[in-house]
Amino acid sequence: MAGSPSPAETPSPVLEISSGIFGEVTIGPTCPVLREDSPCPDRPFQAEIVVEAVGTGEAIATIRTDGEGRFRVPLPPGDYYLRPVDPNPGLPPFGKGLSVTVVPGTFTHVSVKYDSGIRSGQ
């Protein structure tokens, strides 16, 4: 048929993943002395996080946060482990990994924490 695309030319539908994770990365403490009258909240932290499949340990994705420590990554439903990459292996800051379950049709919120290595003098 003239004008009709051949099967090889027919555009395939784009599969959009409607699930995944989003969240933020913070670092703390950021003050050497914590006092009630002078709060010192954790701060956003720009980081890299490896998303691994639970069970196999296979790296599925690498997340790089924006300047405010935020990220969003589409993922199929399943169980994942978020492994923060330590920017200076063996030295602070140290990221704390966490497990997350992604459910169909939902972006799951997570908060990833880095320990700055500063110890408060309380």
N, C-alpha and C positions, 0 to 999 in steps of 0.2 A: 504494500500500500504506500503510495507516494506521500511524503510529508510525515509519516508516522515514524517515530524513532524505533530502531531495531532494539531487540532485547538488550544488547550490549550497551546501547546508548541511553536506555531508560534510567533516569536518575533513581538511585536507591534512597529510601527514607533515612533520614539522619536519626540514629538512636540517641535519645537524650536521657541521661541518667538523672533521675529525680530523687536521688538519695545521696548521702555522703556525710561529711563532717564540716563543721565550721567552729571557729573559736578564736582564742587569743592565747598568747604566750606572755608570761610575766616573769620578772626576776626580783628577788628580794632575799634577805633584807638589803636595803640600800643605804642605811645609816648605821654608823658604828655603835651608837647608843640609842636604844628605843626607850622612849618615855611616853607616858599617857598624855602629858601636856604638850607633847611635840610628836604627833603621829608621823610615821614614815611608811606610807603604803608601798606595796610592790609596784614596780613600773613596767610598762610594756617593754618587750624585748624582741629584737629582730633575730630570728633563729631559723634553723633548718631542722626538719623533722622527717624521719623515714617512716612510712606507713608499711607495716608488715602484716601478712596474712597469718592469723593465729593457726597453729598446727604445723604449717610448713616453714614459717619464718621468712617466706619469700617477700622481697621488697616489691611492693605494689606501686608506690608513688613516693616522691620526695616533695615535701612542702617547704616553701620559702615564704616566711611571713613578710608582711609589708612593714613600713617604718613604725607603725603603731602596734606591731606584734599580732596583727589579725591575719586570718587565713580562711579559705574555703576551698574544699576539694570534693568533686563528685566521686562517689564510690558505689559499687553495687552492694546490695545488702550482704551482711556478713560480719564476722568477728575480726577485729584488727587490733594490732598493738602499735602504739605511737612511740617511736624511739627518738627522743631528742638527740641531736648531734652536739657533742661538747665542742665548742669552738677552739679550745686549747686542751687537747686530750691530756689527762692527768692533772690538770690545773682547773681551778674554778673559772667560770661557773659550770655547774653540773646540772643537767636536765633530768627530770624525773619522768620516766615512761609511764604510760597508762594504757589500759585496755578499753576498747569501745566497741559497742555493737551498733551497726547501722541497720535500720529497719527500712522496709520498702516505703518509698514515697516521702521520706523524712530526712532532713539534714539534722544530725545530732550535734548538740553544742558540747564542746570540751574546753577545759582550761589546762594548759600545760605550764608547769612551774619550773623555773630554774633557781637553784640555790647559788647566790652570789659568792658564798664563802666568807662573807663578813659575819663576824660573831658579835652579838650585842653584849655590852658590858652591864647587863642588868644585875 
